[in-house]
Every structure is written in C-alpha cells, then in structure tokens.
Amino acid sequence: MGEVEYRITLPPNLSHVHNVFHVYLLRKYIANPSHILSAEPIQVHEDLSYNEQPVEILDYKEQILRTKTIPLVKVLWRNHGVDEATWELEEAMRQEYPYLFKSTV
C-alpha cells in the first residue's frame, strides 16, 4: 500500500470489515497485563457434558399466571456471558444453591 495506508490481516470472523486503514486511525499497542484474560479449565465428562455452576443472581421477577404467581431469578452461569443468563425457579435455586441468596436484614 502507500505511505499513509496499511492493509491488515483480519481473522475470518471479521471478514466483513474493510481491511485497509489510514495511518491516522492506527495506534501503537502498549502491552498491559490487565488485557490478558485467564480462563478456568472446564472439567468435561466422558459423555462430553459438564456441570453448570451458577455464579450470581442478576435479577428477580414474578411470573403471574391465572391462578398463581411464580418467583423467578435470573442466573449468571460460570463460563457464560451475561447475555446467556437464564431465568430459573427461585425455589429450586434456593434448595440447590443456597449460597447465592444473601440474607437481607
């Protein structure tokens, strides 16, 4: 390319992005240890499944049906992002994972 533009190699998941950039858009990367993410190893069983572990309760809500109200909690699971959090029955989560529920006074 020219003196004022660079063509960069992008990973396949960014193939839709134009790969030629003007020099004023580029900055030198300064290494920072906080940019390194550590991943916990997942213990995979022989049948290629693993045990899900909840990390925290993100939200509460009540599902109102015709004859009853069902309390639900939004659970963040280990090895999953916030966008993959699921709504679970509060009673079942309290029984199986009581440590997630902090007592409020």
C-alpha positions in Angstrom: 0.0 0.0 0.0 1.0 3.6 0.2 2.8 5.6 2.9 -0.5 6.7 4.5 -2.4 3.5 4.5 -2.0 -0.1 5.7 -3.6 -3.3 4.8 -4.0 -5.6 7.8 -4.8 -9.2 8.1 -8.1 -9.8 9.9 -9.4 -13.1 11.5 -12.2 -14.8 9.5 -14.9 -13.6 11.8 -14.1 -10.0 10.8 -14.1 -10.7 7.0 -16.9 -8.2 6.6 -14.7 -5.4 7.8 -12.7 -3.4 5.2 -9.0 -4.3 5.8 -7.3 -1.1 4.6 -6.8 1.7 7.2 -5.4 5.2 7.0 -2.4 5.7 9.3 -4.2 8.3 11.5 -6.6 5.5 12.5 -3.9 3.2 13.8 -2.2 3.5 17.2 0.8 1.6 18.6 -0.3 -1.1 21.1 1.2 -0.7 24.5 1.3 -4.0 26.4 -0.9 -4.1 29.5 -1.2 -7.2 31.8 -4.8 -6.3 32.6 -5.6 -7.1 28.9 -4.8 -10.7 29.5 -7.9 -12.8 30.3 -7.5 -16.1 32.2 -9.9 -18.9 31.5 -10.8 -21.6 34.0 -10.5 -25.1 32.7 -13.8 -26.9 32.2 -14.0 -30.4 33.6 -15.6 -32.4 30.7 -17.2 -35.8 31.5 -16.7 -38.8 29.2 -20.1 -38.1 27.5 -18.7 -34.6 26.7 -21.0 -32.9 29.2 -20.1 -30.7 32.2 -21.7 -29.5 35.3 -23.0 -25.9 35.2 -22.3 -23.8 38.2 -24.2 -20.6 39.0 -22.1 -17.6 39.8 -24.6 -15.0 40.9 -28.3 -13.9 40.8 -28.7 -10.9 38.4 -32.4 -10.2 38.8 -35.7 -11.2 40.3 -39.2 -11.3 38.8 -42.6 -12.8 39.3 -44.3 -14.7 36.5 -48.1 -14.1 37.0 -50.3 -16.9 35.8 -54.1 -17.2 36.1 -54.2 -18.9 39.4 -50.7 -18.4 40.9 -47.5 -16.3 40.9 -44.1 -18.0 40.2 -41.0 -16.3 41.6 -38.0 -16.5 39.2 -34.4 -15.5 39.4 -32.1 -14.6 36.5 -28.9 -16.7 37.0 -25.4 -16.0 35.6 -23.6 -19.3 34.9 -19.9 -19.9 35.0 -18.3 -20.0 31.6 -21.2 -18.0 30.1 -21.7 -14.3 29.4 -24.5 -12.1 30.9 -26.4 -12.4 27.6 -26.7 -16.2 28.3 -28.1 -15.8 31.8 -31.3 -17.8 32.3 -34.5 -17.4 34.3 -34.8 -20.2 36.8 -37.4 -21.1 39.5 -36.3 -19.3 42.7 -37.4 -22.2 45.0 -35.3 -24.7 43.1 -32.2 -22.4 43.1 -32.6 -21.8 46.8 -32.7 -25.5 47.5 -29.7 -26.4 45.3 -27.6 -23.3 45.6 -28.4 -21.5 48.9 -25.1 -19.6 49.0 -26.4 -17.5 46.1 -29.0 -15.9 48.2 -27.6 -13.4 50.7 -29.8 -12.8 53.7 -31.2 -9.3 53.7 -31.9 -7.7 57.1 
